Amino acid sequence: LKDASGGVALIAINLGTTAAAIDFKGRGRVYAMAGANDDRAVILNGTLLTLGANDTLPPGLGNGVSVNGSANVAPGGVVFVALRQASAKACR
């Protein structure tokens, strides 16, 4: 992770038709993406992504949701977890 010595990022992709959970040690920031009902839209952390004027992205996309130890992955969803305090020796 940028500016986080020892930090790591995880990605979980749920190809199934039921929700799943991933477990990890410590506190992380979760960015969860899932398709909307019409499969032509994307939901990020519960917010439908729509372009604004001049094709700008909505504010607050980089905030994520702070969680401790686990995250849910919706069916067909993708979850990124940023663990800044992972202390991974290979990531220093």
BELJOQUI-V894561 format. One record per backbone hydrogen bond with DSSP energy under -0.5 kcal/mol. CO is the residue of the C=O (numbers start at 1). NH is the residue of the N-H. If there is no record, write none. Layout:
BEGIN
<<CO/NH> <CO/NH>>
END
This chain:
BEGIN
<<1/4> <4/7> <6/88> <8/83> <10/81> <12/14> <12/79> <13/15> <14/76> <16/76> <20/73> <22/71> <26/69> <28/30> <28/67> <29/82> <30/65> <31/80> <32/45> <33/78> <34/43> <36/39> <41/36> <42/49> <43/34> <43/45> <44/47> <47/44> <48/50> <52/55> <53/56> <56/52> <58/61> <60/63> <65/30> <67/28> <69/24> <71/22> <73/20> <74/77> <77/14> <78/33> <79/12> <80/31> <81/10> <81/83> <82/29> <82/84> <83/8> <83/86> <87/89> <88/91> <89/92> <91/6>>
END
